[in-house]
């Protein structure tokens, strides 16, 4: 069961969170720049205004996550990355890794 962590404003730059359970975690205004986040479970997480620039989101589960205002420039994702319904990561600067 997720802990519903509050990491609002945390500096997690370059952190290795591969496969972490971040479901419903509050990460608004957090810095996740260059973070290693493959296969992270972040369903319904709050990433409002978070800096995810250059993060690795390959295989991440972001269903129903709030990405309003999040910086996604240079983010790498793949076909297994699950985005919120209707969200276009390329329009926000992310790039797909074939």
HELIX and SHEET records of a PDB file:
HELIX    1   1 UNK A   89  UNK A   92  5                                   4    
SHEET    1   A 2 UNK A  76  UNK A  77  0                                        
SHEET    2   A 2 UNK A  95  UNK A  96  1                                        
END                                                                             
